[in-house]
Amino acid sequence: MMEDGIGIWGVPLAILAGAIRVSTPFIFVSLGEAITERSGRINLGLEGTLVFGAMTAYAVAVMSGSPYIGVLAAMATGAIFGLVHGFICKFPKVNDIAIGIAMMQFGLGLAFFLGKPFIQPVAPRLPSISLGGWSDLPQVQSALTINVLFIVGGLLALALWWAFRNTRIGLILRVVGDSSDAARAMGLNPDTVRLLATAAGGALAAIGGAYLSLYYPGSWNEGISSGQGLMAVALVIFARWNPIGCFLAALLFGGAGALGPALQSVGVTQGYYLFYAAPYVLTLAILIATSSPTRALVGAPGALSITK
């Protein structure tokens, strides 16, 4: 048994703590992408939105002294990125995947350019809630210290799951996502619906970026993201466009990302670094498992580019 008294539970607790921390950006980006794809549009530009949201949140928090204002500012910039993406994609013969890649590079470049003055200043951090006060073990207390955005993400996943099934807005998204012709027959404008859905998705993705810069790891630098925006697209497919599935899949990805640090924290000094690649291997495995030339993706919106 280890000296700290936690014994064999050290690795599971470290993975749990890491999963909660690492999964939060995945939750918001995947929920945002789920909204966008439900409308029949795919947005590969969310990596750029995530990083630009991280820079905006950090910069505004430094200048205003409030992390909450930073999060709101990030949401605003994310919505603007979504509006630009949606506006361009409404023109005939414009490929939304190509525009997404262009928007990703634009967001990354702009964030790195505008964010240089804010690498050194220290911004106020988002608060966390301790749910481990019942235990005397610091490992348990650390594992159950949860950021408020994680809780918001879980509640948002439940709300979106219910809204997709039981509200008029959810019905409109599903109709537009399945068939533009059916939407027009109902008097809906698919371009407007997709524009608003892409803006909403961008706003949520930017919250994920704000979490990175204002809580974990809690700083702004050019390497703050490790491809969460791109991996979230695979995560949404894996979750079959179900918000609750997105939340659970984000925890799975977060746990995979926390495996390497968890092994290192309990004294594994050789080979642990190989497990840092676990989220990327998992992403590749999911893409392979969900690809088939003969089988349609279950739950996929009919108007989505990847289903055509």
ABEGO torsion letter per residue (X at the ends): XBAAGAEAAAAAAAAAAAAAAAAAAAAAAAAAAAAAAAAGBBBAAAAAAAAAAAAAAAAAAAAAGBAAAAAAAAAAAAAAAAAAAAAAAABBGBBAAAAAAAAAAAAAAAAAAAAAAAAABBBBBBBBBBAAAABABAAAAAAABBBAAAAAAAAAAAAAAAAAAABAAAAAAAAAAABAAAAAAAGBBAAAAAAAAAAAAAAAAAAAAAAAAAAOAGBBBAAABAGAAAAAAAAAAAAGGBAAAAAAAAAAAAAAAAAAAAAAAAGBABGAAAAAAAAAAAAAAAAAAABBAABBBBGBBAABAAAX
